[in-house]
Amino acid sequence: MSHQHDHKEQHFTSTELVTDIVIGMSDGLTVPFALAAGLSGAVHDPHVIVIAGIAEVAAGSIAMGLGGYLAGKTEVDHYNSEYKREVWEVDNLPEREKEEVREIFAEMGMSETTQRLVVEEMAKDKTKWVEFMMRYELGLEKPDPKRASKSAMNIGMSYIIGGMVPLSPYFFATTPVDGLKWSCAITVLCLFVFGYFKARITGQNPLAGAIRVTLIGSGAAAAAFFIAQLFSH
């Protein structure tokens, strides 16, 4: 009697989109929250907080988006530069490049005979050869050519969405203190949920991740509030 066991491996690979969302949302929830809390301890009109908060969210999303764009552009430029160098080496120093491939296969445990056969077969296709060297010699994966613009958009939009969470209560509050109470309740909850899922998808302890993110965001807001109160007096 034969038994069949279905084995399904479940792995999560942190995609570029998820990475961008985490970067934008983390700062989006934390920075405007701290700003609003700080202003709540210094001003008496919630509309001032709304205006300042919207200005900060706009500036922050642009700054974060540009940072994501530059990071993505740098990644693409670096890959293209190394790719051109590798093409030149394959064209002009083929024997040295073959030796490097053999060394890689030797580290994988292949016999010398197998190494030579695979290397000679690979050398027949220069494109595949260069791509192999990029991945296994340099550890570089080919990036999406549109990565920079996508990253800028993802991070910027995530920052805006996150930033509007702590600001939203001030649109309806009559006093800064009332707005701060609701802002704390809503933002702390969002920080906890965000931290939970962030930790879960990255393979960390979800509860510990949720508590850590919540404490960081709450601590920043509390510090801003008390510092603003101190200087306002």
Secondary structure as GFF3:
##gff-version 3
##sequence-region A 1 233
A	DSSP	alpha_helix	16	40	.	.	.	ID=ss1
A	DSSP	alpha_helix	46	92	.	.	.	ID=ss2
A	DSSP	alpha_helix	94	107	.	.	.	ID=ss3
A	DSSP	alpha_helix	112	122	.	.	.	ID=ss4
A	DSSP	alpha_helix	126	132	.	.	.	ID=ss5
A	DSSP	pi_helix	133	137	.	.	.	ID=ss6
A	DSSP	alpha_helix	147	167	.	.	.	ID=ss7
A	DSSP	three_ten_helix	168	171	.	.	.	ID=ss8
A	DSSP	alpha_helix	176	201	.	.	.	ID=ss9
A	DSSP	alpha_helix	206	232	.	.	.	ID=ss10
###
